[in-house]
Amino acid sequence: MNLRFILKNKKGISLIEVLLYVALLGMVLPMVSTMLMHGFDSYKSNYRFIEQENMISNVTHLIRKDIESAKTIIFNPDGKEITLKFSGKSDKTWKFDSTDSTIKVGSTIVARNIDVSKSSFDKQIDSLSYTETHTGAKVFDKGYILLTIKPVETNKKIKNRNFTKPIITEFSVRYKEIQ
C-alpha cells in the first residue's frame, strides 16, 4: 500500500485489525523478552565465573611469588593463615578471613567471595629430608604447600557455572625453613 491511498482512505483501521495486531504482539513479545532475559542471565553468570577464575589465578600468582622469595614459612595450626618471613623485608601474613569471606595479605584484601570453611593452607613435607642450620632451624629439601581455595557459588540459577570443587594448588617449599 502506498501512503496516498492510506491518507485518502478516511475509514482508518478496523477493530479486527487492531485486535489482530495486539494478539500478534501478545504472542511475540513474551518470547522475545524471555530470550533477552536468558541472554542477560547467561552473560552475568559467565562474567562471574570468569571473574572468579581470574581472581584465583591472580591469588596463586601472588602467593607463588611470595613463597619463592620467602626464607621462612610459619603455619598457623588452624590452616587458615601462613606468615612468610623474608630476609631484608618485612613479613607478610596471608590469611582466610571468615568475617568477610576474603583472602588478605596483612590488611589488604586480595580476593573476595571465598568459602573460608572449605579453603586452607596445608603443608606436606618430607620430615626425613632436611638439613639443620647453625641456629638449629630445619631447612627442608622436599615439600610443598597445598593452597585450597573454594569460591562462593555466585550463580544460583545455573549450577554448572560455579566452582563445585575447591581449587588446589601446590607450591614448592624446597630449601625453605618451615615452622
C-alpha positions as CSV (number, residue, x, y, z in Angstrom):
1,M,0.0,0.0,0.0
2,N,1.2,3.5,-0.7
3,L,0.8,6.4,1.7
4,R,-1.6,8.3,-0.6
5,F,-4.1,5.6,-0.5
6,I,-4.0,5.4,3.3
7,L,-4.4,9.2,3.6
8,K,-7.3,9.3,1.1
9,N,-9.0,6.4,2.8
10,K,-10.8,8.1,5.7
11,K,-12.1,4.9,7.2
12,G,-9.0,4.2,9.3
13,I,-8.3,0.7,10.6
14,S,-10.9,-1.6,11.8
15,L,-11.3,-3.0,15.3
16,I,-10.5,-6.5,14.0
17,E,-7.1,-5.3,12.6
18,V,-6.3,-3.7,15.9
19,L,-7.2,-6.9,17.8
20,L,-5.1,-8.9,15.4
21,Y,-2.0,-6.7,15.9
22,V,-2.5,-6.8,19.7
23,A,-2.8,-10.6,19.6
24,L,0.3,-11.0,17.5
25,L,2.3,-8.7,19.8
26,G,0.9,-10.6,22.8
27,M,2.4,-13.8,21.3
28,V,5.7,-12.4,20.1
29,L,6.7,-10.1,22.9
30,P,6.9,-12.8,25.7
31,M,9.1,-15.0,23.5
32,V,11.5,-12.1,22.7
33,S,11.6,-10.9,26.3
34,T,12.3,-14.5,27.6
35,M,15.2,-14.9,25.1
36,L,16.6,-11.5,26.1
37,M,16.4,-12.2,29.9
38,H,18.0,-15.6,29.4
39,G,20.8,-14.0,27.4
40,F,21.4,-11.4,30.1
41,D,21.4,-14.1,32.9
42,S,23.8,-16.2,30.8
43,Y,26.1,-13.2,30.3
44,K,26.1,-12.3,34.0
45,S,26.8,-15.9,35.2
46,N,29.6,-16.3,32.6
47,Y,31.1,-13.0,33.7
48,R,31.0,-14.1,37.4
49,F,32.7,-17.4,36.6
50,I,35.4,-15.8,34.5
51,E,35.9,-13.2,37.3
52,Q,36.4,-15.9,39.8
53,E,38.9,-17.8,37.6
54,N,40.9,-14.6,37.2
55,M,40.8,-13.9,40.9
56,I,42.1,-17.3,41.8
57,S,44.8,-17.1,39.1
58,N,46.0,-13.7,40.5
59,V,46.0,-15.1,44.1
60,T,48.0,-18.1,43.2
61,H,50.5,-16.0,41.2
62,L,51.0,-13.6,44.1
63,I,51.4,-16.4,46.7
64,R,53.8,-18.2,44.5
65,K,55.9,-15.1,44.1
66,D,55.9,-14.5,47.9
67,I,56.7,-18.2,48.7
68,E,59.6,-18.3,46.2
69,S,61.2,-15.2,47.8
70,A,60.4,-16.1,51.5
71,K,63.1,-17.6,53.7
72,T,60.8,-19.0,56.4
73,I,57.2,-20.1,56.3
74,I,55.2,-20.3,59.6
75,F,51.9,-22.1,59.6
76,N,49.0,-21.3,61.9
77,P,47.6,-24.6,63.3
78,D,44.1,-23.9,62.1
79,G,45.3,-23.9,58.4
80,K,43.8,-20.5,57.7
81,E,46.9,-18.4,57.9
82,I,50.6,-18.5,56.9
83,T,53.3,-16.0,57.7
84,L,56.2,-15.6,55.3
85,K,59.5,-14.2,56.6
86,F,61.9,-12.6,54.2
87,S,65.5,-11.6,54.6
88,G,65.7,-7.8,54.4
89,K,62.0,-7.2,54.0
90,S,59.0,-7.1,56.4
91,D,56.9,-10.2,57.0
92,K,53.7,-11.0,55.1
93,T,50.8,-12.8,56.5
94,W,48.3,-14.5,54.2
95,K,45.0,-15.4,55.8
96,F,41.5,-16.5,55.0
97,D,39.2,-14.1,56.8
98,S,35.9,-15.6,57.8
99,T,34.3,-12.3,58.8
100,D,34.1,-11.0,55.3
101,S,34.9,-14.2,53.2
102,T,38.2,-12.8,51.8
103,I,41.8,-13.7,51.4
104,K,44.1,-11.0,52.9
105,V,47.7,-10.1,52.9
106,G,48.1,-8.2,56.1
107,S,45.0,-5.9,56.0
108,T,44.9,-5.7,52.2
109,I,42.1,-7.8,50.6
110,V,43.4,-9.8,47.7
111,A,40.3,-11.9,46.9
112,R,36.6,-11.7,47.8
113,N,33.8,-14.3,47.8
114,I,35.8,-17.2,49.2
115,D,34.2,-20.1,51.1
116,V,36.6,-19.9,54.0
117,S,35.2,-23.1,55.6
118,K,36.5,-25.1,52.6
119,S,39.7,-23.2,52.0
120,S,43.1,-23.7,53.7
121,F,46.9,-23.7,53.7
122,D,48.4,-27.2,54.4
123,K,52.0,-28.3,54.5
124,Q,53.3,-31.6,53.0
125,I,56.9,-32.0,53.9
126,D,59.3,-35.0,53.9
127,S,60.3,-34.9,57.6
128,L,63.3,-37.0,57.0
129,S,64.8,-34.8,54.2
130,Y,66.2,-31.7,55.9
131,T,69.4,-30.0,57.0
132,E,69.9,-28.1,60.2
133,T,71.2,-24.5,60.1
134,H,73.7,-23.2,62.7
135,T,70.7,-21.8,64.6
136,G,69.0,-25.2,64.8
137,A,66.3,-24.4,62.2
138,K,65.3,-27.2,59.9
139,V,65.5,-26.4,56.2
140,F,63.6,-29.0,54.1
141,D,64.9,-30.4,50.8
142,K,61.5,-31.7,49.8
143,G,58.0,-30.5,50.4
144,Y,55.2,-28.3,49.3
145,I,52.3,-26.1,50.4
146,L,48.8,-27.0,49.4
147,L,46.6,-24.0,48.8
148,T,42.9,-24.9,48.7
149,I,40.6,-22.2,47.6
150,K,36.8,-22.7,47.2
151,P,35.0,-19.7,45.7
152,V,31.4,-18.9,46.9
153,E,28.8,-20.1,44.5
154,T,27.6,-16.9,42.9
155,N,25.5,-18.3,40.1
156,K,22.3,-19.5,41.9
157,K,20.2,-20.2,38.7
158,I,22.8,-22.0,36.6
159,K,24.7,-24.5,38.8
160,N,27.2,-25.7,36.1
161,R,28.7,-22.2,36.1
162,N,30.0,-22.5,39.6
163,F,33.2,-23.9,41.0
164,T,31.7,-27.0,42.6
165,K,35.1,-28.3,44.0
166,P,37.9,-26.4,45.7
167,I,40.9,-25.4,43.6
168,I,44.1,-27.0,44.9
169,T,47.5,-25.6,44.0
170,E,50.9,-26.9,45.2
171,F,53.8,-24.6,45.9
172,S,57.3,-26.0,46.3
173,V,59.0,-25.2,49.6
174,R,62.3,-26.7,48.8
175,Y,65.1,-25.2,50.8
176,K,62.7,-23.2,53.0
177,E,62.5,-23.2,56.7
178,I,59.1,-24.5,57.8
179,Q,57.7,-23.8,61.3
